[in-house]
Amino acid sequence: MLRPHARFIYYLNMDSKPQRTTDPAIAQDMDGFIELGGLELQMLRMNKIDAYNYRYRKVVDWDENYELYRDKVIVNRLTQRQSVNLPIMKTQIRTLLKDVDEMPVLYFENLDNDKTAELFKNEYWKWTVEQNKMELQDIIDKRQVFLFGRSYDQWQIADGMVQQTIQDPMDILIQRYCDPFNIHSSRFLIHLHIFKPLATLDQNVDYNKEAVADMKKWYGSQMGLLKAAENQRLLVQKNQKMADMGVPDIHSPVLGETYVELAMHFIFREAGEKWIDTDGTEQTTDVEQIFLYVECDQMRILMKKPLEKVIGTTVDHFWRNHYPYVSWADDIERQDWFSDGIADIIRTPNKIMNSWFSQMVENRSLKNLNMHTYNSNIDGFQPQTWTPMAWGMYGIPVPPNTKMGDVFAAVPVDDLKDSLDEMNFVQAIVEKATGAVPVTQGAQNEREVTLGEVKLQLQEAQKRVKGMSKFYTQAWKERGLIFLKLVEAAPDKLDAVKIYKKGNNSNDIFAREIAPTDWMTKSGYGIKIWSQDQKDAFDTDALNKLNAVKANIPDNPKLEEVYIRKLLEFADLKPDEINDIMKIEQERMQAEAASGKKETQPAESMQLPYQYVPDDIKAQIEEAFGFKPSQMRGAMQPMQNGQAPAQPQPTSQPSAPQLPANTQQQPVLQ
């Protein structure tokens, strides 16, 4: 059964019409009451209720997943009498996290072949990655997918830079009829629980000043004070997870500030939609596109603008039909946006094992109390309790003609040791379902008797986890596209940044301040992404194929360039390092082509022993090089009559130094 949720009840209790009263005392405080009518405001509320009810079935599961992961349990009088938790949820998820591919490398290729602009663009991306601490956010992003089945991140330009923020799944609402693999197919997206001080609303020039004044006036009334208290309660409820983790002062009120709850509604609106620009003029759209509504406490719309006007315009009008959000899941369903996570598999077995372990702990404590029953029918017999001490002697008055067992009997308490086998059975089911088997956890498995079996099991378990990289890599490619479109739409909102880079032919570090005008070109950029598991899967096979092709086409400069680049990528070099090396190689190739000479390095090849070379080939070699095989130092000679050839007699002349055994020996010419 689903437990009631306060926000759900709060939404259902909202009425589009204000409730008037005849009480003079209350009516006096309702002078600033805001009429909640308006078709657009009702549309926003209905979208919110519909999307929340669609997501509500997952909220209880998400809470339990998070509590188990954070080693917290809810004690009850029947199944969980002791506050104990087996860390199965955390163990499984942490084990899987270590095997998931690292954050992929994004590289932006300039479509106009402007290498300088390409360099600046990628340096700015690396600076953005560092400023947003994306590698740490990447771990949070993966863990949210494991815990909740989905993760969301928001992209925006703020404080003169591109910012990425991983959002709590509790704060995002999606239409129920969208495609699970495409967040932009949803007709609306709502970002809830944005709490801001009332005094800061005036600082946003895009907000309607009249609506802001109405909210300030309303918060000065009695009902406004009640709503302010409600917002404080919702803010505390948003931080309830921290209260569950034991934070002591999370329920303390926010003193000295009146907080309002904002919600951003991204909604597709048809052509002909009217809106008021910042200068007060009325505008009309000519095509369907996304509008951004900022709603305050479900009473006033502070802003209504096309998303393209808020962010900026691109050549392809990208922001007319794309949200500045990215979402992904690793177990996508065809009809349900809210897919299952790894934690949903672990939750029920973890609760079962917690219940069994709680019973074992309680019975162990009861058994340690050493409780006894006594015969209360014996006249005048009042048993006493004793304080345990070393070498203690305790007298027990046993009536005549009776035994000790007739007077006292220990209370039977089962230690429930038989539950251990059942718990191991449940644990094995969880490990098989998630792929986090003991060998991937670093635990020794006594059943595996050979190293080959252990390696095979480890490889198969890791392959299951790495399967999620298909969804994960696609999400990062979409993030790269959003990054490109944000920069293209609003270059004037980005501050110049200073970058530091080593010179091509020296270790000196040079500083340069770059701005969007330094890397923006007419055709824009393409996105190239390196996923580590895809790289490991394809690079070895590609190198083997290139080796075969290069052996048959040895002097093709373009093939040589591709081959060298593949080798550098296989060595896990960074894209800028690869570009520097390739630049030097291209200069060398151009110099060789201009001089007509090509420096060739002797390469090892597979050769037959000389005694197996056909006689006609031997004759050609002897004629070309002017030596005979018998005169080669260390040349292999065939056995004669089953015996080894005679060793050469030592001479007084000093012999040539001996070559290592693995070095190809060269003939000594007479």
N, C-alpha and C positions, 0 to 999 in steps of 0.2 A: 504494500500500500504506500502511496506517495504521501509524504508528510506535507502539511500546508506551508506555504512560503509567504513571508510577510509582503514582499513586493508584489506578488501575484494578487493577493487580497487588496492591496493598495490600488492597483490598477483597476480592478473590477469595481471598486467602490467609487471611482470617479464618475461624476455626472456632468454632462455637457451644459446643464442649466444650473445657475446658482440657487441655493435654497435660502429664500428670504425668511425673515422672522418678524414677529410682532413684538418681541421683547424689546422695550426701549433701551435697556442697558446694552444689549447686544447690538441692536440696530445702530447705536451711536458709534460703535467700534467698527462698523462695516461701511463707513463712508468711502473708504478707499478700496472697496471690494471690486475685483476685476471680473467682468463678464467672461465666461469661459466659452462663449459661442464662437462661431466662425467655422466655415467648412474646412479650411486648411488645417486648423488646429485639431478639429475632430478627425481629419484624415491621419494626422500624425499619431494621435492617440490610438486609433484603431489599428494602424500598422504595428505600433508597439505592442498592443495586447495580442494581436494575432501571432507575431513573431515570438513573443515571450511564451505563449501557451504551446507553441510548436517546440520550443527548446526545453520547456519545464520538465519533461520526462527524464532529461539527462542531468538535471541539477543535483539531485540527491546522490546519484552515482558519482558525480564529480567530487562532491564533498567527501564521500567515503574514501574514494581513491586518494585524495589529497591527505586526509587524516592518517590513513594507513602508511602512506609514504613518509609522512613526518612523524611516525612512531607514536601516534595518539589514537586511543580507543575510547569509546563511550561505554561506561560501566552500566550494567543492568543487573537485576536481581535473579535472573534465570540462567542465561547462557554465558555472560561475561561478567562474573562477580569480582574478578581481579583485574587491576589495571596493568595488564601485560600484553605485549604485542610481539609477535615473531617478525623480524624485519624481512619478510619475504618480498614485499612490494619493492622496497628500496634495493634489495640485493639483485632482484631480477632486472629492474630498470637501469641500475648503475652498470650491471654487466653488459646489457645491450647497448648502452650509450658508448661504452669504450670501443665497441666493434662497428659503430656507425661511421660512415665516411666523414672525414674532416670537412671543414668549411671549404667549398670549392673556390677555385681561382677564377675570377672574372677578368677578361681582357677585352678592351674596346678597340676595334679595328677601324681606322679612318677610311671611309669609302672614297675619299678623294686622294688617297695615297699621300696625305700630308703627314710625314713621320714626326715632325716636330709637334704638330697639334695632337697627334696620337700620343706622344710621350707626355705632354702636359695633361691630357685627359685622364690617362691612367694614373698619373701621379696624384691628381686631384681625387680620383676614386680611392686610392690607397690612403690618402689623408682623411677622407670621409670614413673609411673603415676604422681607422685608428680613433678618430674623435668619437664615433658612436660605439666603440668597443664591440664591434660586431662579432668577434670571435666568442666573446662571453655571451652575448645575446643569442648566438647560434646554439649554444648548449641549452639555454633556457627554452629556445624554440623547439628543439628536439624533445626535451623532457615534457613540454606541454602536449606534444603529439602523443607521447607515450601515456600520459596521465589522462588526458581529456579526449583524445582521438583527433583533435584539430588544434591548430595554432593560427594566430592572426598577428600581423605586424602592420603598423601604420607608417606612411611616408609623408613628409611635409617639409616645407622650407620655413625655418624659424631661426631667429638670431643670426641671420646671414649665412646659413649653411643648410645642407640637406640632412635631415634627421630621420632616423629609423627607430621605432619603439615597438617592442613586443608587447601586445595587449593581452589582458586577462580575457579568456573566452567568456566569462560572465558579463563582460561589458559590451559584447557585440551581438546584435540580432540580425538575422538574415531571413528573407522571405522563404517560405516552405517549398515553393515551386521552382527554385533555381536548380541549375545543373550542379551536381556535387563536385565536378571537376573544374568549374568556371565560376568564380565569385562574381564576375561582371555580368552574369546572366540574371542575377537577382534584380527584381524591379525596385528594391530599396535595401539600404543598409543603414543600421542605426548604431551609433556609438553612444552608450549610456554612461551614467555615473561620472560625469565630469564636474567636479565640485570646485567652484571658484568663489572668492570673496565678492560680496555684492559691490564693494567700493571699486573693484577693478573693471567693472563692465563699461564704465565711461571711457576707459583707455583704448578700447577697440573702436576704430573709426568706422568700421563696417556695420556696427550695430545700430539699430533704429533708436534714436535718442528719445523719442516719445515712449517707446516700449520700455526702455531702461528707466525712465522717470516714473512710469506706472509701477514698475516692480519695486522701486525704492519707496514710493508712497504706500504701496500695499504692505511691504514688510514693516512699516511703522504702525500698522493696525494690529489689533489683537489676533486676528486670524493669520496675519503675516508672521507674528511671533510664534504662533503654533506651527506654522509651516517651517520656520527657521529651525525650531526644535526637531521637526520631522527630518529635515535635511541633515542635522547633526546625527540623528539616529541612523539614517541611511548611510552616512559616511562611516559610522562605527560598524554598521552591518557590512559595508564593503571591506572593512578591515577585520572582519570576524575571524578570518583565517589566522591572523596574528594573535587574536584572543585565544583561539584554540591551541595555539602553540605556547601559551603561557605568558604573553606580554602583559604586564600588570596594569598599565595605565592606558590601554587602548580605548577604554570606555569613558575616559575623562572628557568632559565637554571642551569644545574649542572656545577659549575665552577671548573676548574682545573683538570677534569677527562674526559677521552674519554671512553664512555660506548659502549659495544658491546652487541648484543642480541643473546643469546644462546637458543637453543631448543634441548630437549632430545627426540630422536625418539626410541621407543621400537618396534622392528619389528621382526616377525617370519621369519627366513631364513632357507632354506632347507639344507639337508646334503650336504657336499662338499663345503660349503662356506669358503672362505679364508679370513684371517685377520692377521695383524701384531701384534705380542706380544710386550711387553714393551722393551724386550732386542733386538728387531729388527728382530727376526726370524719369518718366515711365518708359520702359523698354518692353519689346515683344520679341520672342524667339521665333525663328523661321524653320527650325528643325527640332525633332525630339532630342532631348539631351538631359543630363543629370543636373538637378538643382540641389543646392545645399541649404537646408533649413537649420537654424540654430534656435532651439526651443528652450525656454527657461521655466522650470518647475511646472511644465504642462499648462501654462497660463498665457504666455506671451511668446510670439515669434520675434526674436531679436534680429534675425537676418534671413533673407531669402534672395539667393543669387544663383545664376548658373555656375557650376563648378569650374567651367572654363574661364569665367571672369574672376573667380577667386584665386585660382592657381596661375593661369596664364594660357596663352594660345600657342599651339604648335602647328606645324605645316599640315599635318594630317588630322587636326582637331581631336587629338587623342583623348582629352579630358571630357569630351562630350559623352563618351560611353565607357569610361573606365573609372573605377574607384581607386583612391590612393591607398589601397589595402591589398595585402597578399595573404592568402590562406592556403594551407595544404594539409593533407592527411595521408597516412600510409596504408589505409585499408578502406579505400573509397567504395561506397555503395552506389548503386545506380539510381535509387529513388530517395535516399535519405542523405541529407547534407551532413548530419551528425553521425559520423562513422564511429566504430568502436576503436578503443585504444588498447594497448598492451595491458594497461591497468585493469580494464574490464575483464580480461581473462583471469587475472591474478586475484581480484577482489574477493570473490566468493570462497575459493580455497583458503585464502589468507584468513577470512573470518571464521571458517570452520576450524582451522588449526589454532587460531587464537582461543576459540571456545574450549577446545580440548586441552590446550596448554594451561588455560586458566583453571580448569578443573583439576589438573594434575598439581598445580601450585597450591591450590586451596586444600586438596586432600593431603598434600605433603605437610602443610602447616598444621592441619588437624591431627595428623598422625604424630607430629612432634610434640603436641600438647599432652600425649599419653593419658587420655581421659579413660576413666573407669566407671563402671556401674557397681552398685552394692545392694545387698539384700536389706531392704527397708523393713522387713517383717521381724527382724531380730529385735527383741525388746532391749531398750537401753543402749543400743549400738548407734553411736553418732560418729561417722568417719571424719577424720581431720585431714587438712592439707598440710604438706610439709615443705619447708624451704630446702631446695636441693643444695647440698654442700659436699665437699670432698670427704670420703670415708664416713658418710652419714649412716646412722643406724636408726631405723624407724620401727617402733613396735606396733603390731596390729592385733587387737583383742579378738581372737577367734573363739567363738563359743565351744563348749565341750561337745565332743562327738561330731564335729563338723570339719570340713576341709577348707583350705584357703579359697578354693574355687567356688565353694558354696557362698562365700562372703563377697568376694571381689571378682570382677570380670572386666577385661579390657574392652573398650568400645571398638568394634571392628571398623577400620578405615582402609579402604583399598587404595594402593598407591597408583593404580591405573597404568602400570608399566606396559600393559599390552597395547596401549594407545600409540606407543612409539612406532611400531610397525605400520600402523594405519597412517600415522602422520608422514612417515617416509614414503608411503604409497601416494598420498596426495601431493607431496612435494615433487615426486617424480612426474606426476601428471602435469603439474605446472611447468616444469622444466621442458618437457616435451612440447607443450603447447606454445611456449615462448621462444624456444631455441636457446635459452640461457642454461645449457647443461653444465654439470660440475667442471668439466675440463675447460670451458670458457671462463669460469669463475676463478681459475687458478687452483682448484681443489683437486687432490689426488683421487683418482678413480681406481679402486683395487680390482675391479672386474676386467680392466684392460690389461692384457698381459704383454703386448708388444707395442713398441713405439709407433709402428705404422698404423695400428688401429687407433691409437690416441690421436695421431695427426689427421687421419681421415675423418674421425668424428669432429675434431676441431674445425676442419675446413668446411664440412657440411653445415655445422652450426653457424659459422660466420657467413656463409652464403645466404642463409635465410635472413639474417639481419641486414646484409648489404642489399637485399632486394628492394628496400625502401628508398634507395638512392635515386630510383627512377622518378619518384614523386618529389623528392627533396631537391634534386638538380633542376627540375622544371620550375620549382618555386624560386630558386635563385636566379634562373634566367629571367623570370618575370620581374624580380626585384631589380635586376640590371636594366630592364626596359623602363621601369618606372623611374629609376634614377636618371636615365637619359632624358625622359620626357619632362621631368621636373626641371632639370637644368635648361632644357630647350625652351620651356614655357616661361621661366622667370629668371633669366640671367642677371637682370638688374637687381634682384633681391639677394644675390650671393656676394659675399665679401671676398676680396682678394686674399689669397693665402700664400705663405712663404714655404717653399719646398727646398730640400737639400738633397744633392745627388753627387755621386762620384763622377769624375771625368772618365772618358772612354779609355784613355791611355795612361792614366795616372791614378794615384790614390787620393788626390786632392778632392776636397768636398767644396762644391759650389752652391751658392744660395741664389734663388730666383723667386720673385713674387709673380704669381700667375693669377689670372682672372678668366672668366668665361670667354672673353673676346680672344684669348690666346689659343683656344682649342676648338671653337665653333667654326664649322665649315659648311658649305652648301649642302652636300649629300648626307652629312651626319655620320653615324657610327653603326657598325654591326657589333654583335656580342659573341664572344667566344668564351666558352666555359670549360674548365678542366674539373672533372669529377675523378677523385682518386681511384675508386674501384673500377670505373670504366677505363681509366688510363691503364691500370694494372692488367685489365682483361684484354685490351686490344694492342697495347704497345709491343708486347713480346711477339705476338703473331704478326704484327705489321713489320717489325724489324726482320723477322725471318723471311717474309715475302720480299722485302726490299733487298736483302742480301742475295736472294736468288736472281732478282731482276738486275741488280748491279753487276753480278758476275757475268751476265750475258750482254749488258750494255755498259762497258766500263768507262767510257769517255764522254758520257752525256753530262754537261754541266748542270742542267736543271735537275736531273736525277740525283746528282751529287749534292745539290743544295737541299733537296727534300730529305735525303738520307742523313745529312749532318743535323738538320733541324730535328728529325725524329730521335736521333741519338741524344741530343741535348735535352729534349723533353723527357726522354726515358731516364735521364740522370737527375730529374726533379729540379732542374734549374728554374729560376724565376723568369717570367716573360721578358723583363728588361735585360737580364743577363743573356738570355738567348738572342735577343736582338743585337746586343753589342757583339757577341761572338759571330753571328751571321754577317754583320757588317764587315768585320775584319776578313772573314772568309770570302765574301764577295769582292772585296778589294784585292785579295790575293789572286782570285780567279781572273779578274779583269787584267791584272798585271801579267799573268801568265799568257792570257790570250793576246795581249799587245806585243809581248816579246816573242811569241811563237814557241816558247819552251814550257814544258810542264814538268814540275818536280814530282817524281814518283817515289814513293817509299816502298822498299822491298816488303812484300807481304808473304806471310807464311802460307803455304799451300800443301795440299795432300799429294805426296810424291811416292811412286813405287821404288823399292830398293833397286839399285842399278842392275843387279844380276837378272831381274825380271823384265828389264826393258828390252823390246825387240831388237834384233841385230841390225836391221836397217836404220833404226833410230840411233843406235850406238855409233854407227859409222858416220852419220850426219853430225853428231855431237863432236866426235873426235876430229872430223875435218874442220868444223867451224871453230873449235876452241884450241886445237893443236895439242891435245893431251890424250893419254890413254887411261882407261879406268884403273889399270894395275898400278899406275903412278900416283893415284889419289891417296893422300894421307888418311888413314882410318877408313878407307873404302871397304865396304862389306864384300867379302869374297865367298863364293859358294864352297860348301864342304865337298871334299874329294874322298870317295870311297868310305863315306860315313865318318870321316875324321876331320877335325878342325884344320884349317890351313896353317902352314908353318909360319911362325912369328919371324919378322925381319930381324937380322943381326944388328946389334948396336954398332954405331960408328962413333968415331972420335969427334964428329961435328956436333955442335949443340942442336938439340931438337927444338922444333917450334912449340910454343906454349899450347897446352891442351885446351880445347874448347869445352864448355859445359855440355853435359849429356843431352840437354834439351835444345841445343843451338844447332841450327842447320850449318853443316860444315861446307866450306868452299874448297874447290880443287886447288892443288898447288901446281902451278905451271912450271915446266922444266925450261 
